[in-house]
Amino acid sequence: MSTLLEVSGVSVTFDGFKAINNLSFSIGHAELRAIIGPNGAGKTTFMDIVTGKTRPDEGRIVWGGKSRSLLNMSEARIACEGIGRKFQKPTVFEDQSVQENLLMALKKDRGPLAVLFYRPQAADLERVRALAEEIGLADQLYRKSGELSHGEKQWLEIGMLLAQEPRLLLVDEPAAGMTSSEREHTTALLIEAAKTRAVVVVEHDMEFIRRLNCRVTVLHEGAVLAEGSLDHVTRNQDVIDVYLGR
Ligand SMILES: Nc1ncnc2c1ncn2[C@@H]1O[C@H](COP(=O)(O)OP(=O)(O)OP(=O)(O)O)[C@@H](O)[C@H]1O
């Protein structure tokens, strides 16, 4: 499988504390990956580094077919390059309908005049309909987003990220606060999304990860402790020791 993102030998120090320690990680163009690890393992900092929010002290991060470095790019540039991030808390425009939220998120010319004179074209509405179908909100297009359940808001936000056509999607704890049927739907949605792009899911819920049925990377003290199937990593003695606090 060809590599989309390659992080090598990256370290980050906060006030003398090494939060990320010589971390290496890579993901393919259409791959689903789960990242797990105990509290403080460096999962959030890892995502901050990939999105340009935090700059590493050392290491390399290369991206795409031309292996361009992400290190000199601004956060906005990295987002334009096709790296989308879903934070834990849903952030949709609550007063707008599902359709309006998705329309606003479509990848388009965002110049001030283009935004001012924007009128949705038939192709945009069709794309929004397809996105709503993909996230399971096709029958809620005209509903105010503020009226959606927590799970539905999360799907809408995932749809808004998909509307930007990212090549890599980073998703932070998508299952938190969801009912079990919402979790099942979220699993299916992420598996589907990863057929055409890379998706990294940071999650604590092992049952959710089991259903994702993907390669798992275990972080501990800012480095990769183990990698492989969930069964493989949960049999690893180092992983067992870390989770049991030994
Ligand atoms: N800005 C910062 N300044 C100082 N220390 C920080 C900063 N950001 C993170 N850390 C520390 O770096 C370590 C890694 O934190 P990080 O949030 O990346 O872990 P995590 O794996 O996401 O944890 P959790 O599962 O609890 O969210 C922690 O010890 C944290 O306290």
The ligand as an SDF file (V2000), in Angstrom:
LIG
                    3D

 31 33  0  0  0  0  0  0  0  0999 V2000
    0.7670   22.5500   26.0690 N   0  0  0  0  0  0  0  0  0  0  0  0
    1.2540   21.6700   26.9160 C   0  0  0  0  0  0  0  0  0  0  0  0
    2.1010   22.0470   27.9020 N   0  0  0  0  0  0  0  0  0  0  0  0
    2.6090   21.1420   28.7660 C   0  0  0  0  0  0  0  0  0  0  0  0
    2.3680   19.8040   28.7250 N   0  0  0  0  0  0  0  0  0  0  0  0
    1.5330   19.3810   27.7790 C   0  0  0  0  0  0  0  0  0  0  0  0
    0.9340   20.2610   26.8210 C   0  0  0  0  0  0  0  0  0  0  0  0
    0.1520   19.5110   25.9870 N   0  0  0  0  0  0  0  0  0  0  0  0
    0.2690   18.2370   26.4050 C   0  0  0  0  0  0  0  0  0  0  0  0
    1.0830   18.1560   27.4750 N   0  0  0  0  0  0  0  0  0  0  0  0
    1.4650   16.9230   28.1700 C   0  0  0  0  0  0  0  0  0  0  0  0
    1.9160   16.0060   27.1930 O   0  0  0  0  0  0  0  0  0  0  0  0
    1.4850   14.6770   27.4970 C   0  0  0  0  0  0  0  0  0  0  0  0
    0.6930   14.1300   26.3330 C   0  0  0  0  0  0  0  0  0  0  0  0
   -0.5880   14.7930   26.3050 O   0  0  0  0  0  0  0  0  0  0  0  0
   -1.7200   14.4420   25.2450 P   0  0  0  0  0  0  0  0  0  0  0  0
   -2.8470   15.3610   25.5330 O   0  0  0  0  0  0  0  0  0  0  0  0
   -1.1460   14.4590   23.8860 O   0  0  0  0  0  0  0  0  0  0  0  0
   -2.0910   12.9470   25.6600 O   0  0  0  0  0  0  0  0  0  0  0  0
   -3.3550   12.0610   25.2280 P   0  0  0  0  0  0  0  0  0  0  0  0
   -2.8070   10.7180   24.8660 O   0  0  0  0  0  0  0  0  0  0  0  0
   -4.1440   12.7930   24.1880 O   0  0  0  0  0  0  0  0  0  0  0  0
   -4.1680   11.9580   26.5720 O   0  0  0  0  0  0  0  0  0  0  0  0
   -5.7600   11.8050   26.8400 P   0  0  0  0  0  0  0  0  0  0  0  0
   -6.1290   10.4000   26.4520 O   0  0  0  0  0  0  0  0  0  0  0  0
   -5.8760   12.0190   28.3040 O   0  0  0  0  0  0  0  0  0  0  0  0
   -6.4470   12.8600   26.0240 O   0  0  0  0  0  0  0  0  0  0  0  0
    0.6860   14.7720   28.7980 C   0  0  0  0  0  0  0  0  0  0  0  0
    1.5260   14.4360   29.8580 O   0  0  0  0  0  0  0  0  0  0  0  0
    0.2810   16.2350   28.8460 C   0  0  0  0  0  0  0  0  0  0  0  0
    0.1330   16.6780   30.1870 O   0  0  0  0  0  0  0  0  0  0  0  0
  1  2  1  0
  2  3  1  0
  2  7  2  0
  3  4  2  0
  4  5  1  0
  5  6  2  0
  6  7  1  0
  6 10  1  0
  7  8  1  0
  8  9  2  0
  9 10  1  0
 10 11  1  0
 11 12  1  0
 11 30  1  0
 12 13  1  0
 13 14  1  0
 13 28  1  0
 14 15  1  0
 15 16  1  0
 16 17  2  0
 16 18  1  0
 16 19  1  0
 19 20  1  0
 20 21  2  0
 20 22  1  0
 20 23  1  0
 23 24  1  0
 24 25  2  0
 24 26  1  0
 24 27  1  0
 28 29  1  0
 28 30  1  0
 30 31  1  0
M  END
$$$$
